[in-house]
Amino acid sequence: MVNVLFAAEAERWAEYELPLRSAFRDSGIDVTLSTEHDPVEVDYIVYAPNGPVTDFTPYTKLKAVLSLWAGVETMVGNSTITAPLCRMVDHGLTESMVEWVTGHTLRYHLGIDQFLTQQDGNWRLGFAAPLARDRKVCILGMGALGAACGQALAALNFDVHGWARRAKQVDGVTCHHGGSGLDAAIEGADIVALLLPDTPETENVLDAERMALMARGGYVLNPGRGPLIDDEALIAALDSGQLAHATLDVFRIEPLPATHPFWAHPLVTVTPHIAAETKATTASQVIARNVVRGEAGKPFLHVVDRAAGY
Ligand code: NAP
């Protein structure tokens, strides 16, 4: 018998209980899934940082911590997690992110916002979108999400450039890597989308200098993490016309405080961290797959590199 503790927010239990039970049943493993277990009996913890567990020390026979979140910046520093920490890579979540990034890229590319409020009877000429192939889109982060977004945009003919820590090959995407590759990835970009993890190395990666490298009148999409952008530099770049607009899904403080200048800025769209949610059905299958691997003595999938921070 394998004991799995569900330790996410209380309201998630109603969403996850049946999909997890069904995924474990399909996996053929005899699992006791509960929100309450004697800590010394727990084999795996399905985890979210806003749940009831912060100290993992009592879980003495823990084989893995299985995160429901893709971003693990609040977990990597928890020194009481000594078992492997696996982050969420869920194809439902990836599909959502592809839709969000593609949707907002097309919105900017086609100039959709300017026509939404046009009700004055004035037949304005002067805007026609160039072809996608003439738009450089830069995606910072070529992991599970960035690479999928890059491929979707490349399939629409955008000139997609990606940036990662290590050298990468992604179909249809010109890949850059490391400190020296960053400027080449951003230079002349009409749209920059951030899909990096929040680590000490990625903080303020999009700063005033990098914004100045983008094409004048460029656009920024941030579905990654708030600290990736220098907020003050972003506002200055929007005010100066260097950037035309930004759509931000993630912030240094969430919920974004009502007094934050992003809310009132006419060139900023705020979305409340909804770009991509973990989907209970597909995520449960990922969790069950990892438990099966653990029980078979195979290496876990999606193990976080605690030293790298993601
Ligand atoms: P991932 O698979 O771990 O990919 C991360 C990418 O960032 C990798 O390509 C990695 O390079 C690159 N990277 C990390 N540190 C770097 C550095 N110092 N310099 C250059 N590149 C660096 O993560 P993912 O699943 O794609 O998710 C990305 C982020 O999206 C998550 O961390 C999370 O913050 C965010 N997210 C947001 C939402 C939302 O709803 N807004 C939902 C899910 C996730 P390598 O390939 O060389 O390792």
Boltz pocket constraint, residues with backbone or C-beta under 6 A from the ligand:
constraints:
  - pocket:
      binder: B
      contacts: [[A, 70], [A, 71], [A, 72], [A, 88], [A, 89], [A, 93], [A, 140], [A, 141], [A, 142], [A, 143], [A, 144], [A, 145], [A, 146], [A, 163], [A, 164], [A, 165], [A, 166], [A, 167], [A, 168], [A, 178], [A, 194], [A, 195], [A, 196], [A, 197], [A, 198], [A, 199], [A, 201], [A, 202], [A, 222], [A, 223], [A, 224], [A, 225], [A, 249], [A, 250], [A, 273], [A, 274], [A, 275], [A, 276], [A, 277], [A, 308], [A, 310]]
      max_distance: 6.0
